[in-house]
Amino acid sequence: MEHLKAELFTSFRLRDVTIRNRIAMSPMCMYSAGEDGLATDWHLAHLAARATGEVGLIITEATAVAPCGRISSNDLGLWCDAHVAPLARIVRLCQSQGAAICCQLAHAGRKAWSATKGQGPTPLVGPSAIAFDHDWVVPHELGHAELDAVESAFRAAAQRALAAGMDAVEIHAAHGYLLHQFLSPLSNHRTDEYGGSLENRARMLLRVVDAVRQVWPERKPLLVRLSCTDWMAGGLVIDDLVHVAQWLKGRGVDLLDCSSGGNTTVAPPTGPMYQVPFAERIRRETGIPTMAVGLITTPEMAEEIVRDGRADMVTLGRELLRNPHWPLEAARVLGEDIEWPKQYARAKPA
C-alpha cells in the first residue's frame, strides 16, 4: 500500500518565504541577554539547535522594541542598531540549516520587569492606570504623543529585523502585554478613541500593524500573536478575536499565532491541544492561515491538526526545550524519510 505523505512535513509558503514543514518553535523568553538587550552565544546555540533539528520556522523570544518594554531586564532588544549584528549572526546560521526565522516584536507595557512585579529601572506604561495585579506597580497611562512613540518603536524595530536578515516578523499582541492590554476591556478603560468599543480598543494594534507593514517588504510575511480569550468574565472572547482577525487580514497580516490568556492571573483550563479550537475557528471563519499552540506534544497530535485543516502550522514550546530534534523523531514516527543534517546523518535510524 502506498504511504500517504504526512501533512506535517509538507512545505508551507507565506508570500515569498517557503517553510520546509509545518512545525514552528514558539517564542520563549530565555532570560539570557545582558541588560543591554544584546543576543549572546546562548541564543546562537539555542536557536541553531532547533534549526539543525529540522524545525521549519523559528520564532525568537519576545524582542523588546523599547527599553521600558522588556518583560525582564535580560530579554532581547531591537531598540538600537547595536542589536542587529548579533541577531544577524544567528539568522545566518539558522538559515544555513534550512530553517526560516522570525523575530517577535514586543512591548510588555504594564507587565514589564515581571520578576519584580513592575519594579524596574523605568516606569511601567499601559493603556490605563490599572495594575496587572494587586501587588504590581500601577502603570502610567500613555498619552497620544507616547502612543506615537510606541508606533515608531515598532516600525524602527521591524527595520532592524530586516537589516538582520529575518524572514518574517511577528507582532506580539498576546499574553497580557501592551497591545493585548489595549485590546482587552479588563485593562483598557480609556474614554478616547483608543477605548470603549472593540474597534477602538483594536486601534493601537492596527496602527502598529500598519507601521510595520509600511517598512516590512512585500515579499516577506507578517505574523501576529493573539490571545483569543482572557478566560475571564468581562474580558475578550473568541467572537471578538474573529473580528480582529478579519481586520488584520485586511491590513496585510499573513498568519495568526493563536494563543490565549495572560492578561490576568486567572489560569486557563489547560489540557492537550486546548487552544487548537481558537486557531481552527479563526481559520475557518476568516480564511487567514493560523498556527495552533498549547500542549501539542506528540507527532500524532501535530499531524492530526494539520491534516484535518484545524490550523496550517503547529507551534511547539516545551517539547522543543525537551528535545531540539523533535521534528526528526516526529518524521520517524509518521513514516517520513526526511533528510537529516549532513553532520548527523550517520546517526539516522536505518
Secondary structure, DSSP 4 states (H G I P E B T S, - for coil): -PPPPPGGGS-EEETTEEESSSEEEPP-----S-TT----HHHHHHHHHHHHTT-SEEEPSPEESSGGG-SSTTS-B-SSGGGHHHHHHHHHHHHHTT-EEEEEEE--GGGTTGGGTT-SSS--EESSS--SSTTSPPPEEP-HHHHHHHHHHHHHHHHHHHHTT-SEEEEEE-TTSHHHHHH-TTT----STTSSSHHHHTHHHHHHHHHHHHHS-TTS-EEEEEE---SSTTS--HHHHHHHHHHHHTTT--EEEEE---SSSPPP---TTTTHHHHHHHHHHH---EEEESS--SHHHHHHHHHTTS-SEEEESHHHHH-TTHHHHHHHHTT--PPPPGGGGGGS--
